[in-house]
Amino acid sequence: MSRVLAIFDVDGTLVPRPGMEMRFARFLLARGVLNVPRLLGYVARLPVRLWRDGRLALKTNKAYLAGLESHRLVVLADHFIDQAGPRLWYQPALARLWTHQQRGDSVLLLTGTPDFLADALARRLGADGYEASVLARRNGRVTAAPPLQHPFGAKKLAAAERVAVSRGADLSTAWAYGDAWADRFLLAAVGHAVAVRPGRHLRQLAAQSGWEILDKKAAGPERSRGPSSASRRRPDAR
């Protein structure tokens, strides 16, 4: 019998806003890794991204990482999580993730954050895998090209369906946690939908659909710490 799938969004769900990628960008800026040339490259590519992706341009424009080596980004991501500590996490959602692991469910991170960040989070949390934005690379370095994959909206649901098929899981028995209006496609497709600190529109939809709403004030006791470095292990990434 296949394990129950528990799907967690990252930005705004496991990691409070402004989200994982924005926090990491600030971390890079403070260390001088994110410098003026990279910022100018990001700005220069915005018009093209706006033409191609519309309002998603700020999410799909990864040019600020162009030229950085993949292995260096992995190291920086781990350092960032170490430094952030418990304040990185939205504790009620993190507690749910631990509950699913204790039940023996298969935990999947499904996020638009870059793949190296999702990998670092999955290792730290002991998740069974992740689906994330797959950055374009050449010769081991990130390029300014748009992501090869960016799970968002209906594409996030498509990624969940693909993972479910590969694992012999059934979305009708799955759990999904999301905070944004764009997560409604995924939430509507699973048997157990949880809207995490949702905005007004998603909150209304959750109430109409009978979905659970997870707010901190109703979440019960929290653990006082984040995942320890001892929990780092490499999940099946794809």
N, C-alpha and C positions, 0 to 999 in steps of 0.2 A: 504494500500500500504506500503511495507517495506521501511525502510530508506536506503539511499545510504550508502554503506560501504566505509570508508576511512581508509586504512591500512598503518601504519607507522612503518618502521624499526627504531631501536633505535641507535645502534652503527654506527657512521659515517653519520647518517641521522639527527635525532633529537639531538644527543649528538656527538660533533666533536670527531674525533680520538685523543687520543688512545681509546676512547669509555668508556662506563659506567662502565663495570666491572674492567678494568684496573685502572680507576680513583678511584674506590671504594677500590681496593686492596691497592693502595698507601695511601688512607685515613686510612685503617686498620693498615698498617705498621707504619704510623706516630704515632698511638695511642698505639702501642704495642700489638694490638689484633692479628695481623699477626706476629707471632714470629718464632724463629728458628725451633722448632719442626714441626710447620705446613708447613714451607717452605721445610724442609727436607722430609716431607711426600708427598708433591707435587712432588718433584724431584724424589723420590723413585717410584712413580706410573707412571711417564712419559713413561718408556719403554713399560709397559702394554698398556697404552693408545695409544702409537705410533703403536703398533702391531694391536690394535683393530680399531683405527680411523684414522690412517695415519696422514695427515696434519691437521686434526681437533683436534689432541691430545691436543693442547694448549687451545682449546675452551672447550673440554669436560672433562678435568681434573679439578675437583673442590675440590681436596683433601686438598687444602689450607684452606678450610672452615670446614673441618671435626672436629666434636666435638662441634661446636658452636650451641647454642640454637636458634631455629627458631625465638622466640619472641625477642631475643637480636639482631638478624640480622635485624629485622624490625625496631627497634629503631635506630640502627646504620645507616641504609639506609636513614631514615628521617633526621637524624643529618647531614649526608653527603650532601644531597640535600640542606638543609638549609645553610650549610657553603659554598657550591659551588656558590650559587646565580646565577645571570644572565649569568655568564661566562660558566655555564654548557651547555647551549643550543646553537644550531646552529639556529640563530634567523630567517632566511628566512623559514626554515622548520617549526619552531614553529609557525610562522605567518600563514602558510598554515593550520596547525592543528586548530588554532583558527578560521580561515575562515570556515573550514568544520563544526566546532561546531556551528558557527553562522547561517549556512545554515540548521542546524538540521540533519546533517549527523551523522552516527554512527561511532565513532572513535575507532579503534582497534590498540593496540601496538602489533607487531609481531616481536619477537626478540629472539636471542639465549642467551641473558643475563639471569642470574639466576632469578627465579620466585619472590623472595622477593624484588629484585631491580625493576623488572617490575611492581610489585604491588605498590611500593612506587611512581614510576613515574606515573602510571595510576591514582592514587589517587590525586597526585599533579596537573596533567593536566586535571582532570575531564574526562578522557577517559571512554568509555563504557565497556572496557574489555581489556584483554591481553592474548596472548599466548607466553610462554617463556620456558626456560630450567627448567624442573621440577626436583629439586634436590632430591636425595634419602635421606630419613630420618628414624631414628629409635628412639623411645621414645622422640620425640620432638627435636632431635639433627640431624644436617647434618652428613651424613656418607661420606666416601671416594669413595663409589660406583659411577659409571657413572650416569649421569642424566637419569631419566626415560623417558624424552622427550627432544629433542634438535632441535628446528626448524632451519633448515639451508638448503639452496639450494632447491631441490625438496620437502623436508620435510616441508619447510616453505609454499610452495604452498599447500601441502596437509592439513596443519593446517588452511590456509585461506579458503579452500574449505569446510572443516568441520564446521567452524564458519558460513560461508555463508549459508549452509544448515540449521544449527540450528536456524538461524535468518530469514530464508526465504528471504535472499538477493541474488542478482545475481552479480557474478563477472564481467559480461559484462558491468555493469553500475558502477562498483566500481573504486575507485582510489587507487593507491599503490605508495608508496614513498620508494626508496631504493638507496643505494650508491655503492653496491658491485657487482662484476661479478656474485656471487652466487645468487643474487636477480633476475637474469634474468628470471627464471622460473615464479616467481610471477608476475613480470612486464609484461611478455608476455601474461598472462592469464586475465588481467583486461582491462576494457574499457579505463581507463585513467592512463597511466604509467608516472611516473615522476622520472627521474634519478637525484639524489641529489649529486652534486659535484663528478660525477663519475670518475673512473679511465679510462685509455685509452681504454680498451676493451669494457667496458660498454658504454662509450661515443660513440664509433663507432657504437655499436649495437643500441643505442638510436637514433642516426642520421639516420641509415638505416631503422629503424622501425617507425620513425616519432614520437617518444616519446618526451615529454617535458624534457628539461635539466634545472635544477634549480641550478644556481650559485649565490653566494652572490651579485656579481656586477650587476646582472639582476633582483634581487629580489624586488627592490623597498624599500619603507620606512620600518623600523623595529621598533618594540616596544623596549624600552630601558631597560625592566626588564623581569625577568622570571616569571613563575606562582607564585602567592602568596600562603602562607600556608593556607589561607582561602579557596582555591580551593580544598583542600584535601577531597576526599570522596572515599569510597570503591566501586569500580566497580564490576560488575559481573565477577569474576576472571576466570571462566572456561566457 
